[in-house]
């Protein structure tokens, strides 16, 4: 396994010490990394990963979409997942491979990257640094593809591997871009968020070349575009105990909203939150082992989030 480290620091991911001291984990900042030459992140290796992944870990569609593209009108591409990778220069596509930590080679990559950050921060383990529930998402995009405005329910070191990319992230700390209801929808239904040009003063636009990246805090909205070259990027994500708690309460609230019982945002009523968490987590403890089955995942996703939640099975059937 070729794992290069920064000769000066021994770290795979670096940033200004001041950024880690004053911005992490509440505000975005630029990072540098040593992962761009890694053999696991070449198109050849990614093609093998596509073949190995269960179908519901692969989502793809046309890359010719608007920044404010609605999830339900996203155009698809008439290609198999393998063909998207093989023809990425001309496919006009955007693809994400989800939960790549289930593959041991990629788990090792994600953990090595985060452990090197933990060590430069003075911690001797991932757990001590709060890097729990580590998940990886690998993005492959054709030239001139757009990822619409959205938010994600985790903290993320987004690293650029091949080709340039623009990564624009927006300050929503005052809730004026996405309020709690919108965040709940993005976490429990579909990640896309309504975009408006008036958000521009809140934007941090990052032009990324291979070897560069951005720290994206929990739930900070962003959109991304590629240029004239195909692009490979990885989101190295984790969830602290605090983030997991918030996400679990949002999940319960999303379910209850569907049943006609909208709920106050997490943290508004701590007593109720505790009850929701206890119920949710005891059900989850029973369900969790069953999630190893793709068929079960598809069924439970449809039951909890509605049939539309299985939308990505339609990709490759576009006409
Ligand atoms: Fe994202």
Boltz pocket constraint, residues with backbone or C-beta under 6 A from the ligand:
constraints:
  - pocket:
      binder: B
      contacts: [[A, 150], [A, 151], [A, 152], [A, 222]]
      max_distance: 6.0
